Amino acid sequence: MTQDYHFYEPARGHGLPHDPFNAIIGPRPIGWISSRSADGILNLAPYSFFNAFNYVPPIIGFSSQGRKDTLNNVEATGEFVWNLATRPLAEAMNVSCAPAPPEVNEFELAGLTPAPARVVGTPRVAESPVAFECRVTQVIPLQTTAGSDTGNRLVLGEVVGVHIARHLLKDGIYDTAGAGHILRGGGPADYFEITEEQLFRMHRPGYPIDR
């Protein structure tokens, strides 16, 4: 079957009403990152370039597009906490992405409660059912093919503490759909929610391929 394709080279522009890159690489989990400054000021911000990168030890990461308060904070303290963004917390998460100055505490701005972490000194969002306490392992400058610095930084952190609300553990198995994860989609304002209706299962095949 022959398909008609829209082709573009990103360096020359996409020629569309909105850049499709974020919509194609998605929906993406939200990196809702809490941090604190060297002076102890709390910060909370969502990052749409976020994911897991290693299993043992668990390592997660987010990309700061430009130098933001979170990047300054994690470089100063060497730690951060990832908080799960869920459908009931969507509006608060959205409030926390406001471009507030460094002295503003986004926990207060969004009406959220900072809860003490167990291993690191940065608090988690008490209202979130899942949180990962992390210590920074690398801050990597992102470069172009020509070796130019993009001005953006990939922050990687080892997960050193995990909080999971007990009601989300069904016979010891984490209930992703029950948690109400929300994901960042494309366009200027699109999000998606994971629900039970979207669930399907595929077991990894053996080799030779099981049919």
FENVENDA-V878607 format. One line per field, one symbol per residue. psi: psi as a letter, one per 30 degrees, with the letter a starting at -180 (. if undefined). burial: + if it has 16 or more other ideal C-beta (glycine too) atoms within 10 Angstrom, else -. A space follows every 10 residues. Layout:
BEGIN
psi: ???
burial: ???
END
This chain:
BEGIN
psi: kkkkkjklje fglfglfkkf efeeillklk ijkklklfgg kkkkkkkfjk akflejlkkl llkjiljlee eeeeeefgll kkkkklefge eeeeefgkil lffkjfeeeg hlkkkklfel fklljefkfk kkkkkkekjk kkllffgkkf flkjkkkkjf kkkkkffgjj hfkkieeffh kllkaalfgk llkkleffkl kkkklaklkk .
burial: ---------- ---------- -+---+++++ +++++++--- -+++++++++ --------++ ++++---+++ ++++--++++ ++++++--+- -++-+++--+ -----++--+ -+-++-+--+ -++++--+++ +++++++-+- ---------- -++-++++++ --+----+-- ----+--+++ ++++-+---- +--+------ ---------- -
END
